[in-house]
Every structure is written in structure tokens, then in C-alpha cells.
Amino acid sequence: MQNQQVEDRLLSNAELMSLLNHKVKKNIDLTSFEYFIYREHETQTARPLYHKRRLLRLAEYLKQFDFTPQEKIVIANYPPTSLVEFYSVVPNPSQFSDEEANKFMKDIEEIMQMELSPDQPKKIFNQKEEDE
């Protein structure tokens, strides 16, 4: 058996939510504190960065890049807003030109600041109404 080193650090918010979502999917009971954290992040009052739809959209955007899951978590937790932050957060930043880096930051900023309308049932239109 290999001797593995365990990194002693706090979990990021995204890692914590991933762990809680896993426990919920597996029907593992949450402590009252875990349940509070889980529910708080699922509501509209949660920090906008961690709103589920924004994170899903960000994850979809990051699929086009060759980042590991850990690197994606770092980018989600610390979205870069300047070139200095970009070079400290994004792995292998030399693969991006300055224009590509600026576009990357702009796209992430748009995702994180997108308007989120309250959940409403989808309207089902009759095909004839759409054609007219």
C-alpha cells in the first residue's frame, strides 16, 4: 500500500457543495449545520457566485479548456478580473495571448453577473402559434 500524504486545508465552497450534493444524492443524512449550508446555497439569497445556474453555466463554459476539476474549482472560487489575477489563477497562462486572456475574463464576468429571473414554469406553445 502506498504512503499517501493528506493535504491539511479547508475545503473551498465549491468542494463543500460538491460533497454535500454527493451526500444528498446517496441519501446520507446531513447534520443540521450541513443542511443549513446546503439549503442556503440553493436559495436566491445565496451569494450570486454560487447560484446553481451560474455555476452550471460556468462549468459549461470551462469545458472548452483543458483544465482539471481542481483547476476549474479554483477558477470558480476566484474568478480572475485582471491579468495579474488571471496569471495567478489560471493554470499554464502562457497558452493564452493577452487578447484571449481578456476575452476569458470578460466571458466569466458576464456569466457571474448574468441576470437570473425567478424560476417560472416553461410556457408550452402550440406549434401553429409559433409559426404565425
N, C-alpha and C positions, 0 to 999 in steps of 0.2 A: 504494500500500500504506500502510495506516495505521501510525502510530508507536505501538506499544503499550508501556505501562510494565509491567515484570515486577516483581511483588512479591517481595522477598527475605525469606523467612521459613522457619522449619522447618515440616515437614508435621505435621499433627495425627495422632494414632494412627489415627483412622478414615480419614483421607485416605491414609495409608500402606497400610493394609489394603486399601482400595479399589484402589489402584494395584497391589498385589501380586496381588489376586484377578483383576484385569484381565490381568496378565501370565500367570497360570496358565491362565486361560480361552483365551488366544491362543497357548498353548504356547510362550511366550517363556521361555528359560532364566533361572532365578533365580541370583544369586550365592549363595555359601554363607551369607553373612550374611542376605540376603533370605529364603532358605529357612528358616533358623533362626527368624527373626521370624515368618514365615508359619506354621510348624508350632507355635511356642509359643502363638500366639493361637488355634489350633484345638484345643488340648488343654484338659483340665479344670483344669490348673494355671495357665492364663492368668488375668489379672485378671478378676474376675467381670463387671465392666462391659463387657468386650469379648467376652464369651462370645457366640458367634454367635446362639444362640437368643434371648438377651436383646436384642441389637441388632435382630434381626428383629422382635421384639415391639415394641420402642420405635419402630422405623420405621413399623410398622403403626399404632401409636397416634398418631404425629405426622402421619399422612396427613390427619387431620380438620382440621388447621390449615393456613393459607396461608403456610407457611414455604418459603424457597428451600432447595435442597440444602445450601448452605453454612451456613445458619442451623440446619438440623437437625443438622449435624455439630457445631456449637458446643454445641448443647443436649446431644447425646450425650456429648461430651467433658467438659462441665462441667454436669452436671445440677443445677439450682437446688434448694437446700434451705431458703432463706429468701427473704423478699420482696426484700431488698436484692440477693441473687444473681439472683432472678427478673428484676428490673428491669434488671440489667446484662447478662444473657444472652439473654433473650427479646426479639426484635425487636418494636417497637411495643407495649410492655407496656400502654399506655393502653387497648387494646382489651379488656383483661381487668379484671373487677372484682376486689376483694381475695378474695372467696369463690372465684371462678373460678381465680385465681392459686394459691390454697391447694390447690384440687382438682387442678390441673395438676401441682403439685409432689408431691402425695401419690400421684397415679397413676404418675408417673415413678419415685418412690421404690419403690413396690410392684413395678414392672417390674424395676428394678435389683436388688432384693433377693429376687426370687421364687426359690423352691426349684427347683433343677434336678436332676431324677433322672437317673441314668446312662442312656445310650441302651440301650433294650431293644427287642427286636423286638415289633412290634404283634401283639396276640393277635387271631386271627380267630375270631369266634364264629359258631356256626350260628344262623340266624335264629330257629329254634324255641327255642333255649336263651335268647335274649334276651327272647322273649315270655313265657316261663314265670317 
